[in-house]
Amino acid sequence: MSKISFEDIGSVVATFLADSGVKGGQVVKLTGSGRVGPCSAGDAFCGVALEPRAGMAAVQVKGFVPVKTADTLTVGWAALAGDGDGGVKKAETGGVTVLVADVKDDGTAVICL
């Protein structure tokens, strides 16, 4: 267990309309004006959905946040994209440049958006 916690540091959360399939903890992309949806593999993401309710989703768009990872990441700056399953992977092209602050053994990482 790490003695360091990045939880909620610099957190900025905005409310968006949510397309079907948006779940808490997954990276999401903009799908329209004020609307987010799940990312396909390789999509650039705008943030992480927190708890969608009644067609709306609170989305963390800045700050430190845990994400599920499909690839083995290392700490430091990285270009990441959606993995198509709610998490992130190393971007083949484009993606979003984030700071990977912590990599955990359980297949998650803490990134700074």
C-alpha positions in Angstrom: 0.0 0.0 0.0 1.4 3.4 -1.1 1.8 6.1 1.5 1.2 8.7 -1.2 -2.3 9.8 -2.2 -3.1 12.0 -5.2 -6.9 11.7 -4.7 -8.8 14.8 -5.8 -5.8 17.0 -6.1 -6.6 19.7 -8.7 -9.9 18.0 -9.5 -12.2 19.9 -11.9 -15.5 18.2 -12.6 -18.2 19.3 -15.1 -21.6 17.8 -15.8 -22.4 16.6 -19.4 -25.3 14.8 -21.0 -24.3 11.1 -21.2 -24.7 8.8 -24.1 -25.8 5.2 -23.4 -23.0 3.0 -22.1 -21.2 5.7 -20.0 -20.1 4.1 -16.7 -18.4 5.5 -13.7 -14.6 5.2 -13.8 -14.3 5.0 -17.6 -12.6 7.5 -19.9 -15.0 9.3 -22.1 -14.9 11.5 -25.3 -17.0 14.4 -26.5 -19.7 13.1 -28.8 -21.6 16.4 -29.3 -22.1 19.8 -27.7 -22.1 19.2 -23.9 -22.4 15.4 -24.5 -20.0 12.6 -23.7 -19.8 8.9 -24.6 -17.6 5.9 -24.2 -14.3 5.8 -26.0 -13.5 3.4 -28.8 -10.0 2.0 -29.0 -7.6 4.7 -30.0 -9.9 7.6 -29.2 -8.6 10.8 -27.5 -10.5 11.2 -24.2 -11.7 14.4 -22.5 -11.9 13.0 -18.9 -13.2 10.3 -16.6 -16.9 9.8 -15.9 -17.6 9.6 -12.2 -21.2 8.5 -11.5 -23.7 8.9 -14.4 -27.3 9.3 -13.4 -30.5 10.1 -15.2 -28.8 10.7 -18.6 -26.1 13.0 -17.1 -22.5 12.3 -16.1 -20.1 14.2 -13.8 -16.8 14.1 -15.7 -13.5 14.9 -14.2 -11.7 17.0 -16.8 -8.6 18.1 -14.8 -6.6 16.9 -11.9 -5.3 13.5 -10.6 -7.6 10.5 -11.3 -7.2 6.7 -11.3 -7.8 4.9 -14.6 -7.8 1.3 -15.7 -4.8 0.5 -17.9 -4.6 -2.0 -20.8 -0.8 -1.5 -21.2 2.0 -1.5 -18.8 2.7 2.2 -18.2 5.7 3.9 -16.6 5.6 7.1 -14.6 6.3 10.3 -16.4 4.7 12.0 -19.4 2.8 9.7 -21.8 0.4 10.0 -24.8 -2.6 7.8 -23.9 -5.9 6.9 -25.7 -9.0 5.0 -24.9 -8.6 1.2 -25.0 -12.2 0.6 -26.0 -13.0 -1.0 -22.7 -13.3 2.0 -20.4 -9.6 2.3 -19.7 -6.5 3.7 -21.4 -3.6 2.4 -23.4 -0.5 3.9 -25.0 -1.6 6.0 -28.0 -0.4 4.8 -31.4 -1.0 8.3 -32.8 -2.4 11.4 -31.3 -4.0 10.7 -27.9 -3.9 12.8 -24.9 -0.6 13.8 -23.2 -0.9 13.2 -19.4 1.4 12.8 -16.4 1.4 9.3 -15.1 2.1 9.8 -11.4 1.6 6.3 -10.0 1.4 2.8 -11.5 -0.2 0.2 -9.4 0.0 -3.6 -9.5 -3.7 -4.0 -9.9 -3.8 -2.7 -13.5 -4.6 0.9 -12.7 -2.6 4.1 -12.8 -3.1 7.6 -11.4 -2.9 10.2 -14.2 -3.0 14.0 -14.1 -5.3 15.3 -16.8 
